[in-house]
Amino acid sequence: MVEDLTKAKVQLETLGYYLFPNFFPLKTIEDLKKILIPSNEEWSKEFNHPKNVNSAYLTSTKFTKDKKDRETLFQFINSDPLLGVCDLVFKSPPYFLNTQIFFNPKDPSKLPYWHRDIQYLGIPEDEQSKRIQKDFVWHFRIPLEKDPGIWLIPGSHNRWDTEEERKVRLELEGRKNHENLSDQILIPHSPGDLFVFSAHLIHKGHYDLDRFSFDILYTNFPEQKQTAEHWNHFPNEEIKFENTKKQSIFHLV
């Protein structure tokens, strides 16, 4: 087990991803599905667009309306197995940021697209390249159905784009962000698996099967109070944790 964790830590640091097979009991996955299918449906009522490929803020009172269901999600997000993996990728205490569900778009013309999550922050590219070296965001992906996988460029979380990668990702000089890239690999995953990858990797989805995967985002920086007040996706005083010492992941600034 120690050797496995050492291998995972090294690969996460160097390549930016690691697949933990059979990490969860299938009963846990079924319990999550019962909560998250309705939550995703509530989200879709408000943000219904055929090109959508993911929902977000599923722990919000707007989308997960039942108190016990929200408590179940927060207890899961704050559970020892997941926080143990956080210890592999963070040198400082981790923080909860958000949740997402990834699914296939209804519009067949919507193609998977290479991106780094940070490109959507609206900050200059030179600042993005500096930010990935100090602000860390990790996706903990939990497939609730068999997932065709994620395409990614191993190690790209530790560096900026090559010339080819930048042209494709940003669609420069006639290139398109769905084109193949050198060094791309596809990592499929199944219910029970945990797939951890850096949001700073150059990556894209793969639209196939009945993709329905739950992502928890952990960071090395706290979420803004303003964002949490807008979405109400953090636990309130009604949520009681078994171990109050672990509530620090829900810290806000």
CORHUFEN-V431231 format. One record per backbone hydrogen bond with DSSP energy under -0.5 kcal/mol. CO is the residue of the C=O (numbers start at 1). NH is the residue of the N-H. Records with the same first field share a line. If there is no record, write none. Layout:
CO->NH ; NH
This chain:
1->5
2->6
3->7
4->8
5->9
6->10
7->11
8->12
9->13
10->14
11->15 ; 16 ; 17
15->155
16->198
18->20 ; 196
19->21
20->23 ; 194
25->28 ; 29
26->30
27->31
28->32
29->33
30->34
31->35
32->35 ; 36
33->37
35->39
36->40
37->41
38->42
39->43
40->44
41->45
42->46
43->46 ; 47
47->49
49->52
50->106 ; 107
53->103
55->101
57->60
60->63 ; 64
63->65
66->70
67->71
68->72
69->73
70->74
71->75
72->76
73->77
74->78
76->79
79->83
80->84
81->85
82->86
83->87
85->88 ; 89
86->89 ; 90
95->219
98->217
99->57
100->215
101->55
102->213
106->108
107->110
109->111
115->203
116->119
117->120
118->121
124->128
125->129
126->130
127->131
128->132
130->133
131->134 ; 135
134->136
136->220
137->199
138->218
139->141 ; 197
140->216
141->143 ; 195
142->214
143->192
147->189
149->206
150->187
151->204
152->154 ; 185
153->156
155->158
156->159
162->166
163->167
164->168
165->169
166->170
167->172
168->171
172->175
176->179
177->114
181->184
183->154
185->152
186->188
187->150
189->147
190->193
192->23 ; 24
194->20 ; 196
195->141
196->18
197->139
198->201
199->117
201->203
202->153
203->115
204->151
206->208
208->211
209->211
211->104
212->144 ; 145
213->102 ; 215
214->142
215->100
216->140 ; 218
217->97 ; 98
218->138
219->95
223->253
224->228
225->229
226->230
227->231
228->232
232->61
236->239
238->240
239->241
242->244
243->246
244->247
245->248
246->249
247->250
248->251
249->96
251->223
